[in-house]
Amino acid sequence: MTSSIGESYDPLGTHLQDPYPFFALAREQEPVFYSEVLRAWVVTRFDDVRTVLQRHETFSTANALRSPLPLHPDALAVLQRGFPPSSAIINVNGDRHLKVRAPLAKRLGTDAVAVLEPEIRKRATALVDALAADGSAELMSQYARVLPVETISDMCGIDAADRAMIRDGAYACVAVITGGASREEEVAAAELFLEFQQVMARYVRERRDRPGTDAFSEIAGVLAPPGPIDDEQLAELVWTFIGLITAGHSTTTALLGNGLWHLLSHPEQWELLCRRPELIPGAVEEIARYDTPVHAFFRVTTRDVTLGGRTLPEGADVVALYSAANRDPEEFEQPETFDITRRMTRHLTFGHGVHACVGARLARLQLAVTLEALTTRLPGLHLAPDSEVRMARQFVDHAPVALHVAW
């Protein structure tokens, strides 16, 4: 099950910084290929990725967050001390998925996000104003990793004292999901992830004993109504809370970081946006398409299926590469060009079908508010001279480690 394309694919090495030339080659030569590194079939064309996302009964999400690379046995031993893996919104299907999704969809619907918008604008403005007098900043740590954490924490009722921990714990979760790091790095990430689990377990108990008006209280009320809670219900709620917190900020952080990087790497686009703020909605969509923050998700086939000219057996792991699909020339004119005036029809950044991202509206809003604040208050923003933008070693998310800027 090997191929020349699959043998050369190095998603966390050679192709981490800029995977797009490889994706273009794969779409042309072998749009569905087998990767020995990932132990999965990799899907690169827009129509095929959309098919995978749409046909959820054939391409199950049961393995959506499996590690692309093996974890060190010592890290696995640490994880075994935590809550057993349980179903959450991203890896359940059918009626259970609808039940888990319902309270999240309510919390992240148009009206609910509109309620959050004034505080998001206030916080974004304060963050930018705090930077303004300095003349330079590192935007990932000083902005992109701050606004999303504060936003999701507000929504879930996270205490101020816990917010740094849940930020770091979520990134530990991402590290554990990715795998393939050194023993020391994986063990440290696993230990921090266990601490994150315990904090979420505390919130489960608190929200069940003293429910409030926050998202955690609503989710707990739906998935485990008042009364005795068994170990299975506790684990499910812990993992659901972890999924909401992690997806609620790490992916938006990537969206903000990628967007600012590409706008500032294309100064003519940044200057155009400063002159014409009415282009911000289109810029949000182009940023999301051009360098997709959620790079890929896994699926597993429930039956034999033909896709992109390949016959995949039942039980085969499949990687839907959103980022490759979003630069498919069959779907987008001049897809390698970053153009905030592009007339967008559709992209797959936020998924498709029943598992489409429930938080897409909130993520878009945070990016739009960020662009409004920065173009208004710091129109002279530019990448710091001689700064190098390096991508974080992650598989699901695709985001800069740091973004040094000046004005």
VODO-186564 format. One record per residue (C-alpha): residue number from 1; residue in one letter; y negated, z negated, x negated. Coordinates in steps of 0.02 Angstrom, whole numbers, plus 50000, padded with zeros to 5 digits. Layout:
<pts>
@k = NUM; r = A; v = Y; w = Z; u = X
...
</pts>
This chain:
<pts>
@k = 1; r = M; v = 50000; w = 50000; u = 50000
@k = 2; r = T; v = 49882; w = 50030; u = 49855
@k = 3; r = S; v = 49757; w = 50168; u = 49828
@k = 4; r = S; v = 49633; w = 50221; u = 49696
@k = 5; r = I; v = 49489; w = 50154; u = 49802
@k = 6; r = G; v = 49577; w = 49992; u = 49842
@k = 7; r = E; v = 49627; w = 49961; u = 49663
@k = 8; r = S; v = 49447; w = 49972; u = 49605
@k = 9; r = Y; v = 49369; w = 49862; u = 49739
@k = 10; r = D; v = 49300; w = 49701; u = 49662
@k = 11; r = P; v = 49200; w = 49617; u = 49802
@k = 12; r = L; v = 49157; w = 49457; u = 49708
@k = 13; r = G; v = 49134; w = 49539; u = 49538
@k = 14; r = T; v = 49085; w = 49718; u = 49500
@k = 15; r = H; v = 49032; w = 49754; u = 49680
@k = 16; r = L; v = 48946; w = 49589; u = 49719
@k = 17; r = Q; v = 48768; w = 49632; u = 49667
@k = 18; r = D; v = 48759; w = 49805; u = 49743
@k = 19; r = P; v = 48914; w = 49858; u = 49841
@k = 20; r = Y; v = 48832; w = 50005; u = 49929
@k = 21; r = P; v = 48874; w = 50147; u = 49807
@k = 22; r = F; v = 49057; w = 50094; u = 49819
@k = 23; r = F; v = 49047; w = 50088; u = 50008
@k = 24; r = A; v = 48978; w = 50265; u = 50012
@k = 25; r = L; v = 49124; w = 50325; u = 49906
@k = 26; r = A; v = 49249; w = 50235; u = 50016
@k = 27; r = R; v = 49177; w = 50305; u = 50178
@k = 28; r = E; v = 49192; w = 50480; u = 50108
@k = 29; r = Q; v = 49360; w = 50470; u = 50019
@k = 30; r = E; v = 49461; w = 50334; u = 50103
@k = 31; r = P; v = 49370; w = 50251; u = 50248
@k = 32; r = V; v = 49513; w = 50130; u = 50281
@k = 33; r = F; v = 49593; w = 50070; u = 50119
@k = 34; r = Y; v = 49705; w = 49927; u = 50064
@k = 35; r = S; v = 49634; w = 49799; u = 49944
@k = 36; r = E; v = 49758; w = 49700; u = 49839
@k = 37; r = V; v = 49619; w = 49578; u = 49795
@k = 38; r = L; v = 49584; w = 49536; u = 49978
@k = 39; r = R; v = 49763; w = 49565; u = 50035
@k = 40; r = A; v = 49691; w = 49662; u = 50181
@k = 41; r = W; v = 49645; w = 49832; u = 50249
@k = 42; r = V; v = 49460; w = 49865; u = 50227
@k = 43; r = V; v = 49365; w = 49966; u = 50360
@k = 44; r = T; v = 49202; w = 50051; u = 50310
@k = 45; r = R; v = 49146; w = 50180; u = 50440
@k = 46; r = F; v = 49032; w = 50134; u = 50585
@k = 47; r = D; v = 49145; w = 50197; u = 50725
@k = 48; r = D; v = 49300; w = 50116; u = 50651
@k = 49; r = V; v = 49214; w = 49948; u = 50624
@k = 50; r = R; v = 49148; w = 49954; u = 50802
@k = 51; r = T; v = 49324; w = 49991; u = 50863
@k = 52; r = V; v = 49391; w = 49838; u = 50771
@k = 53; r = L; v = 49257; w = 49728; u = 50848
@k = 54; r = Q; v = 49274; w = 49801; u = 51022
@k = 55; r = R; v = 49464; w = 49797; u = 51034
@k = 56; r = H; v = 49481; w = 49609; u = 51018
@k = 57; r = E; v = 49653; w = 49607; u = 51097
@k = 58; r = T; v = 49721; w = 49720; u = 50959
@k = 59; r = F; v = 49614; w = 49651; u = 50817
@k = 60; r = S; v = 49621; w = 49463; u = 50842
@k = 61; r = T; v = 49494; w = 49342; u = 50768
@k = 62; r = A; v = 49629; w = 49212; u = 50732
@k = 63; r = N; v = 49602; w = 49234; u = 50544
@k = 64; r = A; v = 49414; w = 49270; u = 50550
@k = 65; r = L; v = 49369; w = 49146; u = 50413
@k = 66; r = R; v = 49518; w = 49148; u = 50297
@k = 67; r = S; v = 49478; w = 49139; u = 50111
@k = 68; r = P; v = 49472; w = 49312; u = 50031
@k = 69; r = L; v = 49534; w = 49236; u = 49867
@k = 70; r = P; v = 49660; w = 49094; u = 49845
@k = 71; r = L; v = 49597; w = 48916; u = 49825
@k = 72; r = H; v = 49653; w = 48806; u = 49680
@k = 73; r = P; v = 49796; w = 48689; u = 49730
@k = 74; r = D; v = 49689; w = 48537; u = 49688
@k = 75; r = A; v = 49553; w = 48598; u = 49809
@k = 76; r = L; v = 49684; w = 48627; u = 49943
@k = 77; r = A; v = 49747; w = 48450; u = 49916
@k = 78; r = V; v = 49571; w = 48383; u = 49947
@k = 79; r = L; v = 49552; w = 48486; u = 50106
@k = 80; r = Q; v = 49716; w = 48417; u = 50173
@k = 81; r = R; v = 49633; w = 48246; u = 50183
@k = 82; r = G; v = 49509; w = 48314; u = 50309
@k = 83; r = F; v = 49524; w = 48366; u = 50490
@k = 84; r = P; v = 49662; w = 48493; u = 50519
@k = 85; r = P; v = 49595; w = 48668; u = 50549
@k = 86; r = S; v = 49560; w = 48690; u = 50733
@k = 87; r = S; v = 49499; w = 48825; u = 50849
@k = 88; r = A; v = 49314; w = 48860; u = 50857
@k = 89; r = I; v = 49211; w = 48998; u = 50936
@k = 90; r = I; v = 49236; w = 49121; u = 50793
@k = 91; r = N; v = 49427; w = 49118; u = 50790
@k = 92; r = V; v = 49481; w = 49096; u = 50970
@k = 93; r = N; v = 49508; w = 49229; u = 51102
@k = 94; r = G; v = 49526; w = 49247; u = 51289
@k = 95; r = D; v = 49484; w = 49107; u = 51410
@k = 96; r = R; v = 49468; w = 48978; u = 51271
@k = 97; r = H; v = 49337; w = 49084; u = 51184
@k = 98; r = L; v = 49238; w = 49101; u = 51345
@k = 99; r = K; v = 49243; w = 48912; u = 51371
@k = 100; r = V; v = 49183; w = 48873; u = 51194
@k = 101; r = R; v = 49052; w = 49011; u = 51198
@k = 102; r = A; v = 48975; w = 48964; u = 51366
@k = 103; r = P; v = 48873; w = 48812; u = 51311
@k = 104; r = L; v = 48817; w = 48902; u = 51153
@k = 105; r = A; v = 48763; w = 49055; u = 51252
@k = 106; r = K; v = 48663; w = 48942; u = 51366
@k = 107; r = R; v = 48579; w = 48855; u = 51219
@k = 108; r = L; v = 48541; w = 49019; u = 51132
@k = 109; r = G; v = 48488; w = 49123; u = 51282
@k = 110; r = T; v = 48316; w = 49197; u = 51309
@k = 111; r = D; v = 48241; w = 49048; u = 51398
@k = 112; r = A; v = 48312; w = 48918; u = 51279
@k = 113; r = V; v = 48252; w = 49011; u = 51124
@k = 114; r = A; v = 48080; w = 49030; u = 51203
@k = 115; r = V; v = 48073; w = 48840; u = 51214
@k = 116; r = L; v = 48110; w = 48828; u = 51027
@k = 117; r = E; v = 47983; w = 48960; u = 50976
@k = 118; r = P; v = 47825; w = 48852; u = 50967
@k = 119; r = E; v = 47907; w = 48728; u = 50849
@k = 120; r = I; v = 47979; w = 48868; u = 50742
@k = 121; r = R; v = 47805; w = 48946; u = 50727
@k = 122; r = K; v = 47728; w = 48778; u = 50685
@k = 123; r = R; v = 47857; w = 48743; u = 50551
@k = 124; r = A; v = 47848; w = 48918; u = 50475
@k = 125; r = T; v = 47659; w = 48906; u = 50465
@k = 126; r = A; v = 47668; w = 48734; u = 50384
@k = 127; r = L; v = 47794; w = 48796; u = 50254
@k = 128; r = V; v = 47687; w = 48945; u = 50208
@k = 129; r = D; v = 47527; w = 48841; u = 50204
@k = 130; r = A; v = 47612; w = 48716; u = 50089
@k = 131; r = L; v = 47644; w = 48857; u = 49965
@k = 132; r = A; v = 47478; w = 48947; u = 49979
@k = 133; r = A; v = 47379; w = 48851; u = 49848
@k = 134; r = D; v = 47512; w = 48866; u = 49713
@k = 135; r = G; v = 47502; w = 49052; u = 49677
@k = 136; r = S; v = 47691; w = 49066; u = 49655
@k = 137; r = A; v = 47852; w = 49005; u = 49735
@k = 138; r = E; v = 48039; w = 49021; u = 49740
@k = 139; r = L; v = 48061; w = 49074; u = 49920
@k = 140; r = M; v = 48247; w = 49039; u = 49943
@k = 141; r = S; v = 48236; w = 48853; u = 49906
@k = 142; r = Q; v = 48058; w = 48828; u = 49969
@k = 143; r = Y; v = 48070; w = 48929; u = 50129
@k = 144; r = A; v = 48227; w = 49028; u = 50172
@k = 145; r = R; v = 48344; w = 48878; u = 50154
@k = 146; r = V; v = 48224; w = 48763; u = 50246
@k = 147; r = L; v = 48168; w = 48846; u = 50408
@k = 148; r = P; v = 48344; w = 48887; u = 50475
@k = 149; r = V; v = 48411; w = 48713; u = 50435
@k = 150; r = E; v = 48266; w = 48629; u = 50523
@k = 151; r = T; v = 48283; w = 48746; u = 50672
@k = 152; r = I; v = 48469; w = 48720; u = 50701
@k = 153; r = S; v = 48449; w = 48534; u = 50667
@k = 154; r = D; v = 48316; w = 48521; u = 50801
@k = 155; r = M; v = 48428; w = 48611; u = 50923
@k = 156; r = C; v = 48577; w = 48500; u = 50887
@k = 157; r = G; v = 48483; w = 48335; u = 50872
@k = 158; r = I; v = 48523; w = 48306; u = 50689
@k = 159; r = D; v = 48435; w = 48154; u = 50615
@k = 160; r = A; v = 48308; w = 48190; u = 50479
@k = 161; r = A; v = 48408; w = 48085; u = 50356
@k = 162; r = D; v = 48561; w = 48197; u = 50379
@k = 163; r = R; v = 48480; w = 48368; u = 50364
@k = 164; r = A; v = 48495; w = 48390; u = 50176
@k = 165; r = M; v = 48677; w = 48339; u = 50186
@k = 166; r = I; v = 48721; w = 48460; u = 50324
@k = 167; r = R; v = 48632; w = 48599; u = 50229
@k = 168; r = D; v = 48732; w = 48565; u = 50071
@k = 169; r = G; v = 48892; w = 48534; u = 50169
@k = 170; r = A; v = 48876; w = 48701; u = 50255
@k = 171; r = Y; v = 48859; w = 48789; u = 50088
@k = 172; r = A; v = 49012; w = 48694; u = 50028
@k = 173; r = C; v = 49102; w = 48762; u = 50180
@k = 174; r = V; v = 49050; w = 48939; u = 50129
@k = 175; r = A; v = 49112; w = 48906; u = 49950
@k = 176; r = V; v = 49280; w = 48845; u = 50015
@k = 177; r = I; v = 49296; w = 48996; u = 50128
@k = 178; r = T; v = 49259; w = 49113; u = 49982
@k = 179; r = G; v = 49381; w = 49042; u = 49855
@k = 180; r = G; v = 49415; w = 49110; u = 49681
@k = 181; r = A; v = 49296; w = 48992; u = 49587
@k = 182; r = S; v = 49342; w = 48872; u = 49447
@k = 183; r = R; v = 49450; w = 48720; u = 49485
@k = 184; r = E; v = 49302; w = 48603; u = 49460
@k = 185; r = E; v = 49187; w = 48703; u = 49574
@k = 186; r = E; v = 49317; w = 48716; u = 49712
@k = 187; r = V; v = 49363; w = 48532; u = 49706
@k = 188; r = A; v = 49180; w = 48481; u = 49711
@k = 189; r = A; v = 49148; w = 48597; u = 49859
@k = 190; r = A; v = 49302; w = 48531; u = 49949
@k = 191; r = E; v = 49247; w = 48350; u = 49925
@k = 192; r = L; v = 49074; w = 48389; u = 49993
@k = 193; r = F; v = 49150; w = 48484; u = 50138
@k = 194; r = L; v = 49253; w = 48330; u = 50182
@k = 195; r = E; v = 49093; w = 48227; u = 50184
@k = 196; r = F; v = 49017; w = 48357; u = 50299
@k = 197; r = Q; v = 49167; w = 48342; u = 50415
@k = 198; r = Q; v = 49145; w = 48153; u = 50425
@k = 199; r = V; v = 48961; w = 48170; u = 50467
@k = 200; r = M; v = 49006; w = 48292; u = 50607
@k = 201; r = A; v = 49140; w = 48172; u = 50670
@k = 202; r = R; v = 49007; w = 48037; u = 50682
@k = 203; r = Y; v = 48899; w = 48153; u = 50785
@k = 204; r = V; v = 49047; w = 48193; u = 50899
@k = 205; r = R; v = 49072; w = 48008; u = 50935
@k = 206; r = E; v = 48887; w = 47973; u = 50956
@k = 207; r = R; v = 48858; w = 48118; u = 51075
@k = 208; r = R; v = 49007; w = 48071; u = 51181
@k = 209; r = D; v = 48955; w = 47888; u = 51190
@k = 210; r = R; v = 48769; w = 47922; u = 51212
@k = 211; r = P; v = 48742; w = 48103; u = 51266
@k = 212; r = G; v = 48569; w = 48175; u = 51256
@k = 213; r = T; v = 48487; w = 48341; u = 51293
@k = 214; r = D; v = 48538; w = 48425; u = 51127
@k = 215; r = A; v = 48665; w = 48563; u = 51098
@k = 216; r = F; v = 48795; w = 48446; u = 51023
@k = 217; r = S; v = 48793; w = 48337; u = 51180
@k = 218; r = E; v = 48815; w = 48488; u = 51292
@k = 219; r = I; v = 48959; w = 48559; u = 51190
@k = 220; r = A; v = 49046; w = 48391; u = 51183
@k = 221; r = G; v = 49029; w = 48373; u = 51371
@k = 222; r = V; v = 49111; w = 48542; u = 51400
@k = 223; r = L; v = 49253; w = 48530; u = 51274
@k = 224; r = A; v = 49294; w = 48345; u = 51289
@k = 225; r = P; v = 49227; w = 48263; u = 51447
@k = 226; r = P; v = 49201; w = 48074; u = 51452
@k = 227; r = G; v = 49354; w = 47967; u = 51428
@k = 228; r = P; v = 49478; w = 47940; u = 51286
@k = 229; r = I; v = 49475; w = 48078; u = 51156
@k = 230; r = D; v = 49634; w = 48127; u = 51064
@k = 231; r = D; v = 49648; w = 48187; u = 50884
@k = 232; r = E; v = 49660; w = 48369; u = 50937
@k = 233; r = Q; v = 49501; w = 48361; u = 51040
@k = 234; r = L; v = 49410; w = 48271; u = 50899
@k = 235; r = A; v = 49462; w = 48403; u = 50772
@k = 236; r = E; v = 49410; w = 48544; u = 50888
@k = 237; r = L; v = 49238; w = 48469; u = 50914
@k = 238; r = V; v = 49214; w = 48434; u = 50728
@k = 239; r = W; v = 49256; w = 48615; u = 50686
@k = 240; r = T; v = 49148; w = 48681; u = 50827
@k = 241; r = F; v = 49000; w = 48579; u = 50765
@k = 242; r = I; v = 49031; w = 48638; u = 50587
@k = 243; r = G; v = 49037; w = 48818; u = 50645
@k = 244; r = L; v = 48875; w = 48803; u = 50741
@k = 245; r = I; v = 48782; w = 48718; u = 50599
@k = 246; r = T; v = 48847; w = 48835; u = 50463
@k = 247; r = A; v = 48824; w = 48997; u = 50560
@k = 248; r = G; v = 48660; w = 48932; u = 50627
@k = 249; r = H; v = 48576; w = 48923; u = 50458
@k = 250; r = S; v = 48671; w = 49005; u = 50315
@k = 251; r = T; v = 48670; w = 49177; u = 50397
@k = 252; r = T; v = 48487; w = 49164; u = 50446
@k = 253; r = T; v = 48445; w = 49107; u = 50269
@k = 254; r = A; v = 48529; w = 49266; u = 50207
@k = 255; r = L; v = 48432; w = 49371; u = 50333
@k = 256; r = L; v = 48267; w = 49296; u = 50276
@k = 257; r = G; v = 48307; w = 49312; u = 50092
@k = 258; r = N; v = 48368; w = 49491; u = 50103
@k = 259; r = G; v = 48222; w = 49541; u = 50211
@k = 260; r = L; v = 48088; w = 49472; u = 50096
@k = 261; r = W; v = 48175; w = 49542; u = 49942
@k = 262; r = H; v = 48183; w = 49719; u = 50010
@k = 263; r = L; v = 48009; w = 49717; u = 50081
@k = 264; r = L; v = 47937; w = 49660; u = 49915
@k = 265; r = S; v = 48048; w = 49781; u = 49820
@k = 266; r = H; v = 47967; w = 49918; u = 49923
@k = 267; r = P; v = 47781; w = 49872; u = 49907
@k = 268; r = E; v = 47726; w = 50018; u = 50014
@k = 269; r = Q; v = 47831; w = 49948; u = 50157
@k = 270; r = W; v = 47759; w = 49773; u = 50134
@k = 271; r = E; v = 47581; w = 49840; u = 50132
@k = 272; r = L; v = 47616; w = 49944; u = 50287
@k = 273; r = L; v = 47680; w = 49789; u = 50377
@k = 274; r = C; v = 47526; w = 49690; u = 50327
@k = 275; r = R; v = 47414; w = 49827; u = 50398
@k = 276; r = R; v = 47517; w = 49854; u = 50554
@k = 277; r = P; v = 47595; w = 49693; u = 50620
@k = 278; r = E; v = 47654; w = 49786; u = 50775
@k = 279; r = L; v = 47793; w = 49854; u = 50662
@k = 280; r = I; v = 47871; w = 49682; u = 50641
@k = 281; r = P; v = 48004; w = 49703; u = 50778
@k = 282; r = G; v = 48063; w = 49865; u = 50698
@k = 283; r = A; v = 48056; w = 49786; u = 50526
@k = 284; r = V; v = 48171; w = 49648; u = 50586
@k = 285; r = E; v = 48301; w = 49775; u = 50641
@k = 286; r = E; v = 48287; w = 49879; u = 50481
@k = 287; r = I; v = 48305; w = 49723; u = 50373
@k = 288; r = A; v = 48459; w = 49673; u = 50471
@k = 289; r = R; v = 48535; w = 49846; u = 50454
@k = 290; r = Y; v = 48490; w = 49887; u = 50275
@k = 291; r = D; v = 48568; w = 49735; u = 50189
@k = 292; r = T; v = 48676; w = 49650; u = 50317
@k = 293; r = P; v = 48673; w = 49460; u = 50297
@k = 294; r = V; v = 48847; w = 49438; u = 50370
@k = 295; r = H; v = 48939; w = 49554; u = 50254
@k = 296; r = A; v = 49110; w = 49554; u = 50337
@k = 297; r = F; v = 49236; w = 49461; u = 50444
@k = 298; r = F; v = 49425; w = 49462; u = 50446
@k = 299; r = R; v = 49536; w = 49514; u = 50590
@k = 300; r = V; v = 49725; w = 49522; u = 50611
@k = 301; r = T; v = 49819; w = 49656; u = 50707
@k = 302; r = T; v = 49923; w = 49600; u = 50856
@k = 303; r = R; v = 50020; w = 49764; u = 50863
@k = 304; r = D; v = 50045; w = 49923; u = 50763
@k = 305; r = V; v = 49885; w = 50025; u = 50772
@k = 306; r = T; v = 49810; w = 50183; u = 50699
@k = 307; r = L; v = 49635; w = 50170; u = 50630
@k = 308; r = G; v = 49538; w = 50292; u = 50522
@k = 309; r = G; v = 49694; w = 50395; u = 50492
@k = 310; r = R; v = 49796; w = 50244; u = 50436
@k = 311; r = T; v = 49938; w = 50160; u = 50529
@k = 312; r = L; v = 49920; w = 49973; u = 50514
@k = 313; r = P; v = 50070; w = 49864; u = 50555
@k = 314; r = E; v = 50069; w = 49714; u = 50670
@k = 315; r = G; v = 50011; w = 49559; u = 50577
@k = 316; r = A; v = 49904; w = 49655; u = 50452
@k = 317; r = D; v = 49742; w = 49574; u = 50393
@k = 318; r = V; v = 49590; w = 49685; u = 50419
@k = 319; r = V; v = 49414; w = 49669; u = 50348
@k = 320; r = A; v = 49275; w = 49740; u = 50456
@k = 321; r = L; v = 49136; w = 49781; u = 50332
@k = 322; r = Y; v = 48978; w = 49770; u = 50436
@k = 323; r = S; v = 48872; w = 49810; u = 50283
@k = 324; r = A; v = 48965; w = 49973; u = 50248
@k = 325; r = A; v = 48958; w = 50025; u = 50431
@k = 326; r = N; v = 48771; w = 49998; u = 50438
@k = 327; r = R; v = 48742; w = 50130; u = 50305
@k = 328; r = D; v = 48857; w = 50262; u = 50379
@k = 329; r = P; v = 48766; w = 50431; u = 50373
@k = 330; r = E; v = 48863; w = 50485; u = 50527
@k = 331; r = E; v = 48766; w = 50352; u = 50623
@k = 332; r = F; v = 48600; w = 50334; u = 50531
@k = 333; r = E; v = 48486; w = 50467; u = 50459
@k = 334; r = Q; v = 48454; w = 50437; u = 50273
@k = 335; r = P; v = 48541; w = 50267; u = 50283
@k = 336; r = E; v = 48506; w = 50223; u = 50101
@k = 337; r = T; v = 48319; w = 50228; u = 50134
@k = 338; r = F; v = 48233; w = 50065; u = 50181
@k = 339; r = D; v = 48111; w = 50115; u = 50318
@k = 340; r = I; v = 48031; w = 49989; u = 50436
@k = 341; r = T; v = 47970; w = 50132; u = 50547
@k = 342; r = R; v = 48149; w = 50192; u = 50578
@k = 343; r = R; v = 48191; w = 50228; u = 50759
@k = 344; r = M; v = 48339; w = 50113; u = 50775
@k = 345; r = T; v = 48474; w = 50151; u = 50901
@k = 346; r = R; v = 48604; w = 50019; u = 50860
@k = 347; r = H; v = 48680; w = 49928; u = 50713
@k = 348; r = L; v = 48824; w = 49807; u = 50692
@k = 349; r = T; v = 48736; w = 49667; u = 50600
@k = 350; r = F; v = 48764; w = 49544; u = 50741
@k = 351; r = G; v = 48936; w = 49609; u = 50785
@k = 352; r = H; v = 48993; w = 49697; u = 50942
@k = 353; r = G; v = 49096; w = 49657; u = 51095
@k = 354; r = V; v = 49147; w = 49485; u = 51159
@k = 355; r = H; v = 49127; w = 49405; u = 50987
@k = 356; r = A; v = 48951; w = 49471; u = 50956
@k = 357; r = C; v = 48840; w = 49340; u = 50874
@k = 358; r = V; v = 48781; w = 49217; u = 51004
@k = 359; r = G; v = 48635; w = 49165; u = 50893
@k = 360; r = A; v = 48564; w = 49339; u = 50861
@k = 361; r = R; v = 48408; w = 49308; u = 50965
@k = 362; r = L; v = 48366; w = 49149; u = 50869
@k = 363; r = A; v = 48396; w = 49233; u = 50700
@k = 364; r = R; v = 48284; w = 49380; u = 50745
@k = 365; r = L; v = 48147; w = 49262; u = 50803
@k = 366; r = Q; v = 48148; w = 49163; u = 50641
@k = 367; r = L; v = 48133; w = 49322; u = 50538
@k = 368; r = A; v = 47993; w = 49391; u = 50648
@k = 369; r = V; v = 47896; w = 49227; u = 50638
@k = 370; r = T; v = 47920; w = 49224; u = 50450
@k = 371; r = L; v = 47851; w = 49400; u = 50431
@k = 372; r = E; v = 47702; w = 49358; u = 50541
@k = 373; r = A; v = 47661; w = 49201; u = 50440
@k = 374; r = L; v = 47679; w = 49282; u = 50269
@k = 375; r = T; v = 47590; w = 49446; u = 50306
@k = 376; r = T; v = 47446; w = 49350; u = 50384
@k = 377; r = R; v = 47427; w = 49210; u = 50257
@k = 378; r = L; v = 47492; w = 49289; u = 50096
@k = 379; r = P; v = 47464; w = 49478; u = 50108
@k = 380; r = G; v = 47458; w = 49489; u = 49917
@k = 381; r = L; v = 47637; w = 49427; u = 49903
@k = 382; r = H; v = 47741; w = 49518; u = 49771
@k = 383; r = L; v = 47896; w = 49490; u = 49666
@k = 384; r = A; v = 47859; w = 49388; u = 49510
@k = 385; r = P; v = 47849; w = 49498; u = 49353
@k = 386; r = D; v = 48014; w = 49516; u = 49261
@k = 387; r = S; v = 48107; w = 49416; u = 49394
@k = 388; r = E; v = 48288; w = 49465; u = 49425
@k = 389; r = V; v = 48364; w = 49448; u = 49598
@k = 390; r = R; v = 48547; w = 49398; u = 49588
@k = 391; r = M; v = 48662; w = 49388; u = 49738
@k = 392; r = A; v = 48757; w = 49227; u = 49777
@k = 393; r = R; v = 48945; w = 49230; u = 49747
@k = 394; r = Q; v = 48997; w = 49236; u = 49929
@k = 395; r = F; v = 49103; w = 49354; u = 50032
@k = 396; r = V; v = 49050; w = 49327; u = 50212
@k = 397; r = D; v = 48864; w = 49304; u = 50179
@k = 398; r = H; v = 48764; w = 49419; u = 50066
@k = 399; r = A; v = 48606; w = 49336; u = 50002
@k = 400; r = P; v = 48498; w = 49309; u = 49847
@k = 401; r = V; v = 48521; w = 49153; u = 49743
@k = 402; r = A; v = 48334; w = 49143; u = 49710
@k = 403; r = L; v = 48179; w = 49245; u = 49751
@k = 404; r = H; v = 48032; w = 49214; u = 49635
@k = 405; r = V; v = 47866; w = 49277; u = 49703
@k = 406; r = A; v = 47681; w = 49267; u = 49666
@k = 407; r = W; v = 47516; w = 49312; u = 49751
</pts>
